[in-house]
């Protein structure tokens, strides 16, 4: 990540966070629809987030994290850890 623009860094973090959400959802045995119901979001929105086509708001991150039994900081830490390991997309 030495010579990346801020936009490229943000895209990588968004992709990594999306993968962390998807992995955790799958670990919990939830479908996108079940996760969406638990956090009060539309299934389409959850799908867009997981495909990193939509950026999360802080409010949505909090709702999704809560539905996945994690703190928002834990999800972000998982995303950052994956980036450090070179696994931004899963």
Protein Blocks (a to p, Z undefined) as FASTA:
>chain_A
ZZgcfklmmmmmmmmmmmmmmmmmmmnopafklmmmmnopafklmmmmmnopaccdfklm
mmmmmmnopafklmmmmmmmmmmnopanZZ
